[in-house]
Amino acid sequence: MCLDKPRISSWPFAVVLAVTGVAGCHPSASTEHGPAADNHGKASTGESVPETTTVEFPKSLWEAAGLKVAEAELAPLDQSLTLTGKIALNEDRLAHVFPLVEGRVDEVLVRFGQQVRQGELLVVVQSKEVGAGMLELYGNRRKLEFAVLKDDWSREVGRNTTEMIRLIRENVSVDEIESAMRDRTMGDYREKLMTAYVAQLRATSHLERLAPLRETGAVPTRQILEAQADEQATRATLRALLEQISQDAVQASRLAEQAVRELKTSIAITETNLKILGFRDDQLQSIDPDRDGEKLAHYPVVAPFDGTVISKDVVLLERVGPERQILTIANLSTVWVTADIYESDLPLLSRLQDKIVRIHSSAWPDQTFEARIFYTGDVVQESSRTVSLRAVAENPDGLLKPGMFVNVNLPNLDTDPVIQVAPEAVMNHEGRTFVFVQTGDEEFERRDIEIGRQGPQGIEVRSGLTSGERVAVAGGFSLKSRMLSELLAE
């Protein structure tokens, strides 16, 4: 009997031994199989029967072989990935600068690569459109000043005229009217009203003097009739004049008010158009053609935010317009990190949103950068079968350069509980993946398995193993070597 020699058994080899009648000192073997099979390991039904191999390995050799055993556990798989990524510009802090007007470049105040601050003047464009808008705004403001004065005057004239008309209709004496309206502005309405009122009073007074003399015959009837007609005519003239002047005063006031409103509207439209072009209120309030001259036509191109000029396509005195880009400004204090995730790892995407990833670059081997994931992709690219992942990284020192390749280490992501074993427990031979399962104190069974995802500490076992079974997690190559050597010997 041979001692301390691993024992191995495989039913196809047992068949060979039985046929050839080999005898001698061999490891004891046991065979496990299902239905009756032929010499090719096929069941009578013609289906493949999984091969099961048993290996005996004395405990006295475990320490020397480094053999260790642990249970297959059901637990979340601690999974992480390292992807190849690329640094890109933060498109949320990227500006392609176009002038909003056509014109000629009068000044270029910035150079390629220059750091600029928000609101800093970059380029000055001489624009006829801007000049016309500024002059129109200035002219309408001056017209508005006069229109407001005229409106105030019309309102005062209307109030005073209405008051005089009220006094006339109440038959107040001329002296009282003159005293009440002496210092009030009325324009030419005063003369018209007083002339008609005095004429009406005179005709009424004349008729009143003649009326008592009619019965005595001292005054011809014809003269009295003429006096009555004159009184009625002057009264009608006064009444018509009162109505006409009342309407004229109201209409004049309305026209003056309308002129003010129209000018205010024109000013507001012009101001809005200039503000759309980027001008501020303080710039629009200080317009003075006498002082500014041709500078009124200057259109300033300013930096939209703090950043770096990364492209410059503008020179002095050239023609520019809204359809042509002249500058590109990027804020490099933050950058994007882009990477692609393959379809097999898509289940991880739902767990990645807002997670922190670590970035490593060969240019800075001793430094680790961090980025926060903000987009995990919605579309699988047909050519690469990947989904785009994007993260934003702080870049205060400008070490991360757009276009730089980096390694992106995704965070550890726990999955749902799965059966898993240590990576060292998994063996491969002749295209099969297997582990050694302890079935006795010194006995191990080769077990074919199907593996899935892999983490730094474990590999998912999808089939072939149950939770709690004891598996060789170290020294498995010793078992594999003994198994192969005994198979070769047999």
C-alpha positions in Angstrom: 0.0 0.0 0.0 1.4 3.4 -0.9 1.3 6.0 1.9 0.9 9.8 1.8 0.2 9.8 -1.9 -2.7 11.9 -3.1 -5.5 9.7 -4.3 -7.3 10.6 -7.5 -10.3 9.1 -9.3 -12.0 9.7 -12.5 -14.5 7.3 -14.0 -13.2 7.4 -17.6 -9.8 6.4 -16.3 -11.3 3.7 -14.1 -12.7 2.2 -17.2 -9.3 2.2 -18.8 -7.7 0.5 -15.8 -10.4 -2.2 -15.8 -9.8 -3.0 -19.5 -6.1 -3.1 -19.4 -5.9 -4.9 -16.1 -3.2 -2.5 -14.8 -2.1 -3.5 -11.3 0.3 -2.1 -8.8 0.6 0.6 -6.2 -1.9 3.3 -7.3 -3.9 5.8 -5.3 -7.2 4.6 -4.3 -10.0 6.1 -6.5 -13.7 6.6 -6.4 -15.9 7.2 -9.4 -19.1 9.3 -9.4 -21.3 9.2 -12.5 -24.9 9.1 -13.6 -26.4 6.8 -16.1 -24.5 4.1 -17.9 -21.9 5.7 -20.2 -19.6 4.8 -23.0 -15.8 5.2 -23.2 -16.2 8.9 -24.3 -18.0 10.0 -21.2 -21.4 10.1 -22.9 -24.6 9.0 -21.2 -26.8 6.5 -23.0 -29.0 9.4 -23.9 -26.2 11.0 -25.8 -25.9 14.0 -23.4 -22.6 15.2 -21.8 -22.0 14.1 -18.2 -19.9 16.6 -16.1 -16.6 15.0 -15.1 -16.1 14.8 -11.3 -12.6 14.3 -10.0 -11.7 13.6 -6.3 -8.2 14.3 -4.9 -6.9 13.3 -1.5 -4.4 15.6 0.1 -3.0 14.7 3.6 -3.2 17.5 6.1 0.5 17.0 6.9 1.2 18.6 3.5 -1.2 21.6 3.7 1.2 24.0 5.4 4.0 23.3 3.0 1.7 23.6 0.0 0.1 26.8 1.5 -3.3 25.1 1.3 -6.1 27.0 2.9 -9.9 26.4 3.0 -12.7 28.9 3.4 -16.5 28.8 2.9 -18.2 30.1 -0.3 -20.2 33.0 1.1 -23.4 34.7 0.0 -22.7 38.4 0.2 -22.7 41.6 -1.9 -19.9 41.6 -4.3 -17.4 44.4 -3.7 -16.8 45.4 -7.3 -14.7 48.2 -8.7 -13.5 49.1 -12.2 -10.6 50.9 -13.7 -11.4 52.6 -17.0 -9.3 54.6 -19.5 -10.6 58.1 -19.5 -9.8 61.5 -21.0 -9.8 65.0 -19.7 -12.1 67.4 -21.6 -13.2 71.0 -21.3 -16.1 71.7 -19.0 -18.7 72.6 -21.6 -20.7 74.4 -18.9 -17.9 76.8 -18.5 -16.9 77.2 -22.2 -17.8 80.3 -24.3 -17.5 80.7 -28.0 -17.5 84.5 -28.4 -19.2 86.2 -31.3 -19.8 89.9 -31.8 -23.5 90.6 -31.9 -23.1 93.4 -34.5 -21.3 93.9 -37.8 -18.4 96.4 -37.9 -14.7 97.0 -37.9 -12.3 95.9 -35.2 -10.9 99.1 -33.6 -9.0 97.5 -30.7 -7.8 94.0 -29.7 -7.0 94.0 -26.0 -6.4 90.3 -25.4 -3.8 87.7 -26.5 -3.9 84.0 -26.9 -3.6 82.1 -23.6 -4.3 85.2 -21.5 -6.2 84.9 -18.2 -9.3 87.2 -18.2 -11.8 88.2 -15.6 -15.6 88.4 -16.0 -16.6 91.7 -17.6 -13.0 92.5 -18.8 -12.9 94.3 -22.2 -11.5 92.0 -24.9 -12.3 93.6 -28.3 -13.8 96.9 -29.4 -15.8 96.9 -32.7 -16.8 100.1 -34.5 -20.5 99.6 -35.4 -22.8 101.8 -37.4 -25.8 100.0 -35.8 -24.6 100.8 -32.3 -23.9 104.5 -33.2 -27.3 104.9 -34.8 -29.0 103.4 -31.7 -27.1 105.6 -29.3 -27.9 108.8 -31.3 -31.5 107.8 -31.5 -31.7 107.2 -27.8 -30.0 110.6 -27.1 -32.4 112.4 -29.5 -35.5 110.8 -28.1 -34.5 111.7 -24.5 -34.1 115.3 -25.5 -37.5 115.2 -27.2 -39.0 113.6 -24.1 -37.8 116.4 -21.9 -39.7 118.9 -24.1 -42.7 116.7 -24.4 -42.9 116.4 -20.6 -42.8 120.2 -20.3 -45.5 120.5 -22.9 -47.6 117.9 -21.2 -47.3 119.7 -17.9 -48.2 123.0 -19.5 -51.2 121.4 -21.3 -52.5 119.9 -18.1 -52.2 123.3 -16.3 -54.0 125.1 -19.2 -56.7 122.5 -19.2 -57.3 122.8 -15.4 -57.3 126.6 -15.6 -59.6 126.7 -18.6 -62.0 124.3 -16.9 -62.1 126.6 -13.9 -62.8 129.7 -16.0 -65.5 127.9 -17.9 -67.1 127.0 -14.6 -67.1 130.7 -13.5 -68.6 131.9 -16.8 -71.4 129.3 -16.6 -72.1 130.6 -13.1 -72.4 134.1 -14.5 -69.7 135.5 -12.2 -68.8 139.1 -12.9 -65.9 139.9 -15.2 -64.0 141.6 -12.4 -64.2 138.5 -10.2 -63.1 136.3 -13.1 -60.2 138.5 -13.8 -59.2 138.6 -10.2 -59.5 134.8 -9.8 -57.7 133.9 -13.1 -55.2 136.7 -13.3 -52.0 134.7 -12.7 -53.1 131.4 -14.2 -51.7 130.1 -17.5 -54.4 129.6 -20.1 -52.8 130.4 -23.4 -55.1 132.0 -26.0 -58.2 130.5 -24.3 -58.4 133.4 -21.9 -58.9 136.1 -24.6 -61.4 134.0 -26.5 -63.5 133.2 -23.5 -63.4 136.7 -22.0 -64.2 138.3 -25.4 -67.3 136.1 -25.9 -68.4 136.4 -22.3 -68.1 140.2 -22.3 -70.0 140.4 -25.6 -72.7 138.2 -24.2 -72.9 140.4 -21.0 -73.0 143.6 -23.1 -75.8 142.2 -25.3 -77.8 141.1 -22.3 -77.4 144.5 -20.5 -78.4 146.4 -23.6 -81.5 144.3 -24.0 -82.4 144.8 -20.3 -82.2 148.6 -20.8 -84.4 148.6 -23.8 -87.1 146.3 -22.5 -88.8 148.8 -20.1 -89.0 151.4 -22.9 -90.8 149.1 -25.2 -94.2 149.8 -23.6 -93.8 153.6 -23.7 -92.9 153.5 -27.4 -89.8 155.5 -26.8 -87.8 152.8 -28.5 -88.8 151.4 -31.9 -89.8 147.8 -31.9 -87.2 147.1 -34.5 -84.4 148.2 -32.2 -85.6 145.9 -29.4 -85.9 143.0 -31.8 -82.3 143.6 -32.9 -81.2 143.8 -29.3 -82.9 140.4 -28.6 -81.4 138.8 -31.6 -77.9 140.1 -30.7 -78.3 138.8 -27.1 -79.4 135.4 -28.4 -76.5 135.3 -30.9 -73.8 136.2 -28.3 -75.3 133.7 -25.8 -75.2 131.0 -28.5 -71.7 132.0 -29.5 -70.5 131.8 -25.9 -72.2 128.5 -25.3 -70.6 127.0 -28.4 -67.2 128.5 -27.5 -67.4 127.0 -24.0 -68.0 123.6 -25.4 -65.3 123.9 -28.1 -62.6 125.2 -25.8 -63.5 122.6 -23.2 -63.0 119.9 -25.8 -59.9 121.5 -27.2 -58.2 121.8 -23.8 -58.9 118.1 -23.1 -57.7 117.1 -26.5 -54.5 119.1 -26.2 -53.8 117.5 -22.9 -54.4 114.1 -24.3 -52.1 114.7 -27.3 -49.4 116.0 -25.1 -49.7 112.9 -22.8 -49.7 110.6 -25.8 -46.5 112.2 -27.2 -44.8 111.6 -23.8 -45.9 107.9 -23.9 -44.8 107.4 -27.5 -41.4 108.9 -26.7 -41.0 106.8 -23.6 -41.9 103.7 -25.6 -39.3 104.6 -28.3 -36.7 105.1 -25.6 -37.5 101.8 -23.9 -37.3 100.0 -27.3 -33.9 101.6 -28.1 -32.6 100.9 -24.6 -33.7 97.3 -24.8 -32.1 96.7 -28.2 -28.8 98.1 -26.8 -29.1 96.0 -23.7 -29.5 93.0 -25.8 -26.2 93.8 -27.4 -24.7 93.9 -23.9 -24.7 97.5 -22.9 -25.4 98.3 -19.2 -27.7 100.9 -17.8 -24.9 103.1 -16.6 -23.4 103.1 -20.1 -26.7 104.1 -21.6 -27.4 106.9 -19.1 -24.2 108.8 -19.8 -24.6 109.3 -23.6 -23.2 112.7 -24.8 -22.5 113.1 -28.5 -20.5 116.3 -27.9 -18.2 114.6 -25.5 -18.0 111.1 -26.9 -18.1 111.7 -30.6 -17.4 108.6 -32.7 -16.9 106.5 -29.5 -20.7 106.3 -29.4 -20.4 103.7 -32.1 -18.0 101.5 -30.1 -19.3 98.0 -29.3 -17.4 96.3 -26.5 -16.8 92.6 -26.4 -16.3 91.5 -22.8 -15.4 88.2 -21.1 -18.6 86.3 -20.0 -16.8 84.8 -17.0 -13.3 84.2 -15.6 -11.3 82.0 -17.9 -8.4 81.5 -20.3 -8.4 82.5 -24.0 -7.9 79.2 -25.7 -8.5 80.4 -29.3 -8.2 83.8 -30.9 -9.3 84.6 -34.5 -9.5 88.4 -34.6 -7.0 91.1 -35.7 -7.1 94.9 -35.9 -9.2 96.6 -38.5 -10.8 93.5 -40.0 -14.5 93.2 -40.6 -16.5 91.0 -38.1 -20.1 90.0 -37.6 -22.5 87.9 -35.7 -21.9 84.8 -37.9 -18.1 84.7 -37.1 -16.5 83.4 -33.9 -13.6 85.6 -32.8 -12.6 84.1 -29.4 -13.0 81.0 -27.3 -12.8 81.3 -23.5 -12.7 78.3 -21.1 -12.8 78.3 -17.4 -10.2 75.6 -16.5 -10.7 75.6 -12.8 -13.0 72.6 -13.4 -12.7 70.0 -16.2 -14.7 67.0 -17.3 -13.5 63.5 -17.2 -15.0 61.2 -19.8 -14.9 57.4 -19.9 -16.7 54.6 -21.6 -18.5 51.7 -19.8 -19.1 48.4 -21.7 -22.5 46.8 -21.9 -21.5 44.1 -19.5 -21.1 46.7 -16.7 -24.3 48.5 -17.4 -25.9 47.3 -14.1 -23.4 49.5 -12.3 -24.6 52.7 -13.9 -27.6 53.2 -11.5 -25.2 53.1 -8.6 -22.7 55.6 -10.0 -24.7 58.8 -10.1 -23.1 61.4 -7.9 -20.3 59.0 -6.8 -16.7 60.1 -6.4 -14.1 58.5 -8.7 -10.4 58.8 -8.4 -8.2 59.9 -11.3 -4.6 59.0 -11.9 -2.4 60.4 -14.6 1.1 59.3 -15.7 2.1 62.9 -15.9 1.5 63.2 -12.1 2.2 59.7 -10.8 2.3 60.8 -7.1 -1.0 62.6 -7.2 -4.6 61.4 -7.0 -7.5 63.6 -8.3 -11.1 63.2 -7.5 -14.2 63.8 -9.7 -17.9 63.6 -9.1 -20.0 61.7 -11.6 -22.9 63.7 -13.0 -23.9 61.7 -16.1 -24.0 58.0 -16.7 -25.2 57.9 -20.3 -28.5 57.1 -21.9 -27.4 55.8 -25.3 -25.2 52.8 -26.2 -22.8 53.7 -29.0 -23.3 51.3 -31.9 -19.6 51.2 -32.9 -18.1 50.6 -29.5 -21.0 49.1 -27.6 -20.2 51.4 -24.7 -22.1 54.1 -22.7 -20.4 57.4 -22.0 -19.7 58.4 -18.4 -18.9 61.9 -17.4 -17.6 63.4 -14.2 -16.5 66.9 -13.1 -13.2 67.5 -11.4 -11.8 70.5 -9.5 -8.7 71.8 -11.3 -7.5 74.8 -9.2 -3.8 74.3 -10.2 -4.5 73.5 -13.8 -2.7 70.1 -13.7 -5.4 68.3 -15.5 -5.1 69.4 -19.2 -7.9 68.9 -21.7 -6.9 66.0 -24.0 -4.9 64.2 -21.3 -5.5 60.5 -20.9 -6.1 59.2 -17.4 -7.1 56.1 -15.5 -10.5 56.4 -13.8 -11.0 54.2 -10.8 -14.7 53.7 -10.1 -15.7 53.4 -6.5 -16.4 50.1 -4.8 -20.0 49.2 -5.7 -21.8 46.6 -3.7 -24.1 44.4 -5.7 -27.0 42.3 -4.5 -25.9 39.2 -2.5 -24.3 36.6 -4.7 -22.3 33.4 -4.0 -18.6 34.3 -4.2 -15.2 32.9 -3.7 -11.7 34.3 -3.5 -10.1 34.9 -6.9 -7.2 32.5 -6.0 -9.7 29.7 -5.6 -10.7 29.7 -9.3 -8.7 27.3 -11.6 -8.8 26.8 -15.3 -7.9 23.7 -17.4 -8.8 22.6 -20.9 -11.3 25.5 -21.3 -13.1 24.7 -18.0 -13.3 26.8 -14.9 -13.4 24.9 -11.6 -12.7 25.0 -7.9 -11.7 22.4 -5.4 -14.4 21.7 -2.8 -13.5 20.0 0.4 -15.7 16.9 0.8 -13.7 15.2 3.7 -10.9 15.9 6.1 -8.3 15.3 3.5 -10.5 14.9 0.4 -11.2 17.5 -2.3 -13.6 17.3 -5.2 -13.0 19.3 -8.4 -16.2 21.2 -9.2 -16.8 22.9 -12.5 -18.4 26.4 -12.0 -19.7 29.3 -14.1 -18.3 32.6 -12.9 -19.7 36.1 -13.4 -18.5 39.5 -12.2 -15.2 39.9 -10.5 -14.3 42.3 -7.7 -11.0 42.9 -5.9 -11.8 40.4 -3.1 -14.1 37.9 -4.8 -15.5 36.4 -7.9 -19.2 35.7 -8.4 -20.1 32.0 -8.9 -23.3 31.8 -10.9 -23.6 28.0 -10.9 -21.9 24.9 -9.6 -21.5 25.9 -6.0 -23.7 26.6 -3.0 -23.3 28.9 -0.1 -21.4 27.4 2.8 -19.4 24.8 0.9 -15.7 24.8 1.8 -13.4 25.7 -1.0 -9.6 25.7 -1.4 -8.9 29.5 -1.5 -5.0 29.2 -1.4 -2.7 26.4 -2.5 -5.1 25.3 -5.1 -2.3 25.0 -7.6 -0.8 22.2 -5.5 -4.1 20.3 -5.8 -4.3 21.0 -9.5 -0.7 19.8 -10.0 -1.3 16.6 -8.1 -4.5 16.0 -10.0 -2.7 16.4 -13.4 0.3 14.4 -12.4 -1.8 11.4 -11.3 -3.9 11.6 -14.4 -0.8 11.5 -16.5 0.6 8.6 -14.5 -2.6 6.6 -14.9 
